[in-house]
């Protein structure tokens, strides 16, 4: 196995740290005792990365976590903003979905039935559909990003990692907060949260959120209408009953969204190939405006029963997603007169999900910590796809339905073999059935309706975790682990006669350190990793461009380093951030299709090319300074994030150029904490970058990321 210089250097640094850290253990332990005595330093964060509450610094997994307060301070309100704060995380935006990539592992498969390679969980419930991850929350307790395959405890399609959103627990105390804001582009925001006790054992909360951007970033020069506008709202409620040995939790989530920013503009290179020029960064010329409407409903119910020797947990979840959109590709960007020659990609996706999980968690206070469980999953999606393109008749309409059924058994145990040294072993086996049915292609212009055969496939794959960790001091943890992750195989819903694709398998080797030093004024966590990747699933555009297909790339390998840090150099001043160094390449990828800027399609072996959405370097730094005064507390936060060059497709001819973003917030909170005001700005330098780029039958298309935005937010608490 050939390992590059960067990985060797990283492994050497980690090994040296393992050797040297015990030498400073005594000093670190003294620092810890002094910190605890003075109650100063960085506060602990409790995470559920191993499906139970634990101190972040005691968990032998690479995790980046943000408290609700930190999310608000840094303005991390949606998936796109989250990528600027988490090393090695990239959020690719395609039409109506956000596609997370962690350490180069992800998926851009955009049909409603397709699942991501980085799993999303809300309050411990798995959210299957790629169309469900345009989330924005105002009631978050914290966000956890788990890096690397989490195949044992999370299992389903957590090949690249897991993003966990944990909402606030209702309180017996009656309290709440309301925020109202106004920003450029005539943007109005409002959110509120209230909670309180219903009975001595029952508490509930209600969270509401409203966003209305009434002025678009650009205009359709044919229709004269604004584009890149968005309106959405969400209502969420959680109810918790806490008895002597029983806890019941019920939550409901309802969201609606409308936007008209689903515009695929040709890149400058593709325009040049057609002899055309751009007509503005967010402008376009088409006889139709793009649009999107979506609705999401989630219901979750959890029962937790204390059995004495263990906790028994039952988790039941239901999700319903409904989305319809029309995404326009402007092929005549130099023309501003009516001309019905642009392609409109329209689709409708309906999906329903049901899952049931049973967990048995052993008492965490013994030397042996264990848990086991069973998981049942059902997912059904109905899809309609239509491409209306005057130059590519006969413009078929594709109908299809797909269903996934899965069952899994799993268990994991951690045993303290000698004081401060723990050995972990976990195993999971999943049985998956994937089938497509009621598939057909309709060609109205020719009077044809062609039925496709039903397809069915069964997959059974194991995943596992092996690890050892050493608590060198109360504030220094070292660990080594080997994990296998698997993403299930299936069929491409749009390529109705294509053969299926096999499960992808990722073997991950990781070594890491978690440290808190200098009286807990410094928290620094670092991990080095190496991935062997087989049967990598990659989405490619089919000939003619009317649909896409998922293929298995032969092999790939990934290695790198990522780190998080937080420093409190003096009282009221905090610096935090992180970085990721990544080398991700296809080893062998025969038959990889490549579409040039002129729309010409060729076939290559992409072996040796860099994997998509895998920048060699990404990093961020944020600083917050708090100034207490007699009239209240003033707070200044500034953050800078950088994303290096990466590629949008396996052919490595369509780049995401490197970019740097600057965000800032200036705020004031009254002395009693009841009132406040924030002035905020995002992308203050108005950097041009892209949320998504793709090969298309017209050449290369792209979706622009938001420009500079700014505004004011008024806050009140009671």
MOTARA-V799015 format. One line per field, one symbol per residue. ss: DSSP state (H for helix, E for strand, L for the rest). A space follows every 10 residues. Layout:
# MOTARA-V799015
ss=???
This chain:
# MOTARA-V799015
ss=LLLLHHHHHH HHHHHHHHHH HHHHHHHHHH HHHHHHHHLL LLLLLEELLL LLLEEHHHLL LLEEEEEHHH HHHHLLLLHH HHLLLLLLEE EEEELLEEEE EELLELLLLL LLLLEEEEEE EELLEEEEEH HHLLLLLLLE EEEEEEELLL LLLLLLLLLL EEEEEEELLL LLLLEEEEEE EEELLLEEEE EEEEEEELLL LEEEEEEEEE EEELLLLEEE LLLLLEELLE EEEEEEEEEE EELLLEEEEE EEEEEEEEEL LLEEEELHHH HHHLLLLLLL LLLELLLLLL EEEEEEEEEE EEEEEELLLE EEEEEEEEEE EEEEEEEEEE LLLLLLLLLL LLEEEEEEEE EEEEEEEEEE EELLLLLEEE EEEEEEEEEE EEEEEEEELL LLLLLLEEEE EEEEEEEEEE EEEEEEEELL EEEEEEEEEE EEEEEEEEEE EEEHHHLEEE ELLLEEEEEE EEEEEEEEEE EEELLEEEEE EEEEEEELLE LLLLLLLLLL ELLEEEEEEE EEEEEEELLL LEEEEEEEEE EEEEEEEEEE ELLLLLLEEE EEEEEEEEEE EEEEEEEEEE LLEEEEEEEE EEEEEEEELL LEEEELLLLL EEEELLLLLE LELLLLEEEE EEEEEEEEEL LEEEEEEEEE EEELLEELLL LLLLEELLEE EEEEEEEEEL LLLLEEEEEE EELLLLLLLE EEEEEELLEE EEEELLLLEE EEEEEEEL
